[in-house]
Amino acid sequence: MTSNTITPKEYQAFREFLENASGIVLGDNKHYLVTSRLTRIMAKFSIASLADLMTRLKADRALRQLIMDAMTTNETSWFRDSYPYDVLKEKLLPELSVKKNKPFKIWSAACSTGQEPYSISMIISEYLMGRPGSLSSGDIQIIGTDISSDVLQQAKAGVYDNIALGRGLSLERQKRFFKEKGSQWEIINDIRKRIVFREMNLKASYTALGKFDIIYCRNVLIYFSPELKKDIMFRMSQALKPKGYLILGGSETISGYSDEFDLVRWRSGVVYQLKTRTTVNG
Ligand SMILES: C[S@@+](CC[C@H](N)C(=O)[O-])C[C@H]1O[C@@H](n2cnc3c(N)ncnc32)[C@H](O)[C@@H]1O
């Protein structure tokens, strides 16, 4: 398959399939993306065209998962953008430590290969080191979810090579939070033990996850339609405890999508806090 051999009808059918399955909206002219991501898989399964692929996908769940893994963009890094981690350490954790109703729960929605939830867990450990007794290690649970089984497998393994570690991790944190495993590095149990990883599509229901104090939903809404962004933000507001926080990616905003949150400015950035709703009776 090459970009030129994809017919408009095939392209349209594939776009619809992808958006229905994952929410990811493919632009009008992303034929090159489809070919570059799918050619290898299609060759392996002797699938000649997108039309053939669509037929096979109806009955083959494993193939469906492979296509989903291939079509997602899993770009991530340690302490990405630094702000979401500074605000956690200096504002949100001090606020949580005076609250009751433990355990506190943090959701890394669309966690890719694990850098986001592991960075959150490292921040928690650093916070606790500086303030013994303020919270105990088991007081905070993190759940990392993603639609891609491939990236989740890497996240669960918690083993990274030097190139992956070089993206945002200081040498000091590498020494403190990883142990050598051959030519690679494995995250230590103290950091790993707070996190549970689970495969989950953000289009599906969140009710089984329980309620969260903080949700990180970063660098994933950019792939979705305005309607799906609205729907996800609304359902995330329902998945937060009172006064809970939503943290979005640097280029993402609630503006125009949700009025469930107050914008809270802290230093050079913003976080979103669930509004307190007053119920009017009668
Ligand atoms: C660019 S990465 C962002 C990772 C991390 N949050 C960060 O900011 O570095 C986007 C992730 O969203 C996941 N994703 C895409 N569509 C999804 C969906 N419908 N449900 C859950 N995860 C999805 C992809 O598999 C990918 O790992």
Ligand as a Chemical Component Dictionary entry (heavy atoms), coordinates in Angstrom:
data_LIG
# 
_chem_comp.id                   LIG 
_chem_comp.type                 NON-POLYMER 
_chem_comp.pdbx_formal_charge   0 
_chem_comp.three_letter_code    LIG 
# 
loop_
_chem_comp_atom.comp_id 
_chem_comp_atom.atom_id 
_chem_comp_atom.alt_atom_id 
_chem_comp_atom.type_symbol 
_chem_comp_atom.charge 
_chem_comp_atom.model_Cartn_x 
_chem_comp_atom.model_Cartn_y 
_chem_comp_atom.model_Cartn_z 
_chem_comp_atom.pdbx_ordinal 
LIG C1  C1  C 0  1.201  11.850 23.239 1  
LIG S1  S1  S 1  0.882  10.587 24.409 2  
LIG C2  C2  C 0  0.797  11.532 25.915 3  
LIG C3  C3  C 0  1.447  10.812 27.067 4  
LIG C4  C4  C 0  1.524  11.612 28.364 5  
LIG N1  N1  N 0  0.207  11.930 28.881 6  
LIG C5  C5  C 0  2.337  12.872 28.179 7  
LIG O1  O1  O 0  1.775  13.962 28.203 8  
LIG O2  O2  O -1 3.550  12.762 27.981 9  
LIG C6  C6  C 0  -0.835 10.249 24.051 10 
LIG C7  C7  C 0  -1.308 8.914  24.573 11 
LIG O3  O3  O 0  -2.735 8.887  24.463 12 
LIG C8  C8  C 0  -3.117 7.553  24.201 13 
LIG N2  N2  N 0  -4.483 7.558  23.663 14 
LIG C9  C9  C 0  -4.911 7.959  22.442 15 
LIG N3  N3  N 0  -6.228 7.787  22.330 16 
LIG C10 C10 C 0  -6.679 7.289  23.509 17 
LIG C11 C11 C 0  -7.947 6.891  24.007 18 
LIG N4  N4  N 0  -9.050 6.994  23.270 19 
LIG N5  N5  N 0  -8.013 6.403  25.266 20 
LIG C12 C12 C 0  -6.908 6.305  26.039 21 
LIG N6  N6  N 0  -5.669 6.644  25.617 22 
LIG C13 C13 C 0  -5.551 7.139  24.364 23 
LIG C14 C14 C 0  -2.063 7.058  23.237 24 
LIG O4  O4  O 0  -1.982 5.645  23.203 25 
LIG C15 C15 C 0  -0.800 7.726  23.789 26 
LIG O5  O5  O 0  -0.081 6.852  24.627 27 
# 
loop_
_chem_comp_bond.comp_id 
_chem_comp_bond.atom_id_1 
_chem_comp_bond.atom_id_2 
_chem_comp_bond.value_order 
_chem_comp_bond.pdbx_ordinal 
LIG C1  S1  SING 1  
LIG S1  C2  SING 2  
LIG S1  C6  SING 3  
LIG C2  C3  SING 4  
LIG C3  C4  SING 5  
LIG C4  N1  SING 6  
LIG C4  C5  SING 7  
LIG C5  O1  DOUB 8  
LIG C5  O2  SING 9  
LIG C6  C7  SING 10 
LIG C7  O3  SING 11 
LIG C7  C15 SING 12 
LIG O3  C8  SING 13 
LIG C8  N2  SING 14 
LIG C8  C14 SING 15 
LIG N2  C9  SING 16 
LIG N2  C13 SING 17 
LIG C9  N3  DOUB 18 
LIG N3  C10 SING 19 
LIG C10 C11 SING 20 
LIG C10 C13 DOUB 21 
LIG C11 N4  SING 22 
LIG C11 N5  DOUB 23 
LIG N5  C12 SING 24 
LIG C12 N6  DOUB 25 
LIG N6  C13 SING 26 
LIG C14 O4  SING 27 
LIG C14 C15 SING 28 
LIG C15 O5  SING 29 
# 
